[in-house]
């Protein structure tokens, strides 16, 4: 009997080892969800449904009406099956770049438009992500937030290939929306500008500059965001104070001005943070 127990124990150990060697089963994707994140566990990537996505109303975004109009128009064309561009939103921090993408997605989310967030660290998995999405009947915005790449970082090449340059044609149900504080996503140094060559009297910029601008050039629509003026900041602060149930008057305006001075910036984000600090829930 003891011998039989020993054999069973060894068989259990052998099965445990064999199970560890077998490829893990991919988690089932809940395609009924409206938003997803790409996640990695045990060396394998998968789409994780976001149960409580951040929903923002377009009217909550102040002082960027032209940007809203451009992105809404592009997104509407996309879900209607018309030609649409990948979009790069660049500029000052806190001015509404990421929030605008979420607000536009929210506007069309009831028309089978889904949002897929991919972190910069996961860009090497982009081809696997696109394979999962391109055969689906829904439309997808692949959202890459706060993109920037340092010297020696080659993960941007996966995004560059996916945007335009791969042997595979871009899927018609996928569009890329990305945000960055850098216009060209990659750092440029004085060395790039000094490293030039002369040929028959013509000055040619170095190939390194071409490489660093080639990624941003693959986005067909650029939207640039700028720091708010004081008037624009106060308009945003008033909107959020009243939206959260507060009252706006001269005293509140003075507090809002003091708030932005302590932060050293004027933006929609700073205005929203002021309102959250100022308004007491009923």
Secondary structure, 3 states (H helix, E strand, C coil): CHHHHHHHHHHHHHHHHHHHHCCCCCCCCCCCCCEEEEEEECCEEEEEECCCCCCCCHHHCCCCHHHHHHHHHHHHHHHCCCCCCCEEEEECCCCCHHHHHHHHHHHHHHHCEEEEECCHHHHHHHHHHHHHHHCCCCEEEEEECCCCECCCCCCHHHHHHHHCCCCCCCCCCEEEEEEECCCCCECCCHHHHHCCEEECCEEECCHHHHHHHHCHHHCCEEEEECCCCHHHHHHHHHHHHHHCCCCCCHHHHHHHHHHHHHHCCCCHHHHHHHHHHHCCCC
